[in-house]
Amino acid sequence: MTKSNRKKKKNKFKKWTAKLHLWLGLSIGLIIFIVSITGAVYAFQVEITNLVRKEVIYNKEIDIDNKKTLPLKVLEQKVNEYAKVDYPVHWVNVPMNKNMNYVFYYYERNPDTWNYFDEFVIYQSVYINPFTGEIVGSFDEKNSFFNIIKFVHWSLLFQSDWGKYITGIPTLIFVIMLITGIILWWPKNKKSRKQRFWFQWKNIKNWKRKNYDLHSILGFYSSFIAIIAAITGLFYSFFFMQALIYFVFSGFKTEYPDFSKYHVEYNAQERVDDRLEKMSKKVEELYPEAYGYALDFGHEHIDEHEHPYFSVFVKQLSYSYHINHEVIFDENTGEMLYNHNYNDKNLGQKALAANYDIHIGAVLGIWGKIIAFISSLVCASLPITGFLVWWGRKNKRK
């Protein structure tokens, strides 16, 4: 093949890449803007919530080493007396730092609806002092600002079982757009390389040129982080992405570890009253340095499904979920059946556990969140600047 033919073939490839980039962008631009801007808004949800709720998160108890917390069943009763709702407590978040209050959650989800507000029948948190049983605060999580932002990001406020595809499919297309964008950005020669890496606006007054640079240069620098965010976001929309991540990081294993052998049939006659206390005590004995754990009360719920086994989720770090442990219990007696420590997990399991924190940047702490926040803002700008590039060229031709 001659040099001239190679050049023509290369130009033809870039031409069709540009067309693909354009039409995909015009078709999903609005959804990508919404998903990206809500992702940026949600980035510091934990930090802002902890700041706003500081007075109810922490108690002022002194000499806690010589005090005992009230039994969980007693605390549950006090929470029910306060909340006066028609549904049972779903779970409780128990911090290892007893200067922090316990948080009880009412959570009922009706899957037979079409929108977020009907899907979540109730999602309410109640903060309680574990030593005195005093209710110090309660919040309607369902209608809270950040939770609504989260589900706009997740499903555009449609029913989440199928609404996740409304955002998931455009996100999958967005990955293709990011790749085609890198191809289009790639400099033709050394001379054009300089202006592709940074803004050369010293003698530029044309807004179209500046807008094009904003789209291409910012798009290039954010694309690598955006691809990671998009792929980890696809994890929540498509099972194949979960399977693929596990397959790659586990060394091409196709079967996830099965703990169903620890399943114990529910028997009301065998269920002992102090089983939650036994579970709680065992978890705190195993992981005294952890941040906290979540304990399900085992009541029936609207969307109740068969649990293969009863497990307690243990969160090791305050700022991230990626290091966690799982302790499996007999749900009737409270006896421990298996301790699944983080260090015993294979790399595939660790990758799945880290997905959320990679998605929001929390795996790198506050600096990771800042990077994710900036990247989300840039991604939100790309549909706008891209549309203006197309609009400018269209009007120029006319």
Steps between C-alpha positions, in 0.01 A plus 500: 500500500636840400543790742216683324262205540588460867427868554165472322408192705599676822298809408199285414527320837513831687207632297277210598629514857398867512153417365456224758619732778261773385182300463552300816563825686184665366293194595616463863637845584216606730509179706880515531471859621244402767695194614828693515369809679316291762817295548691821571232623743500164684881481525524649851169370633661320797710799607210746473254267674743433786552875543128582498413211735798535731281569805303178458784277382700544823383470859650677799538197724808492723684206651348267239748223581316447825153517346293239323286557194135401520399173328414538132145373557445772762637766265279364219194532725585862585552581132163343411325696775651820365453444125146356515517356147321195363817317405767322705858618536710361217856536629724694738842654440717443806823704529794359691561846642234516771522878504293468183129427511337194343293554184185293446347482153146444377526393138224354286515470123207414274636367167156512329507872417643722227662789688736566791246664733259207485775238494638602840206476736714616792867575551551661839791516742479539878806593709501372856737526795595135566559562872185693594258405221437869427391576144723784380384538141303353213520563123284424201772350280259429215431869436844628598686709243795265458292185472287653225821612323634145536197345333490761224858390435406133531168477310369851420247436782339211312450164674857389565473139373453624144580870537867408540504404131381850400827634639704184448460475121602866439795446734608202292474718188694772684794261540504462120487878466794546734706257293403666171571838658858395581542379140376835364714695744821317407735751327580452132859615543746662743397849392137452605591312818576816699155654462329168576654470847414846631314818414674736257270800533744787500387634161168317477174696525270262314261333747464197273870425523498544878193280533663232283812509719288469815328195352809325366766586758287465813338193346839339443630560853179381665437206265721249681335566838160518330549156342572353845196677649279384212611136519453489879160665447403230249564254784163605650304478175624178342580167660743420219724783622507355853582157358768644272671691782502192723621279213793728415619576853450151644736346247225393258287314752139459392344400833453738790565352848185331626404536866151354466610194696473721810129550438282414800126453459294752692313346790300730727514251786881490490558876477647627829442852631863590554624391155568859385700570815709188441567603139588854601735386775677256266551760225646751746726230640627410150541855364555750782695733269230514231287811442168323551257236378144462374267251667171389340215437743363214289140626478278437197480784247303597188773392260626217719693238310674183607837569659738210434663573836491757779805727489626813673683760291804647678644829369869539583558866402292810568543652153481192279316168459766317302657332803221302661437168669203267509403295804241227443273394786226253580203738486312302765764454770749778422789253483779593258532262203775666297725807513580625149789739561604752234849349486354161410322633191644451154582800280172465312298532820710798607445666162122460532511639854705800385279584202286763675798675656685503168187641334476796737877533561476416871754220464765779497339698781400865468744566215346220298158657550631838387638342181167320440311826562707696247477219245120487540473876439711470186287208378188711561652775284588271206142464362463880513831590337460213253155623399639852450781364280240326282268802499782736406611284208143453381436874494833564336404273209171685463 
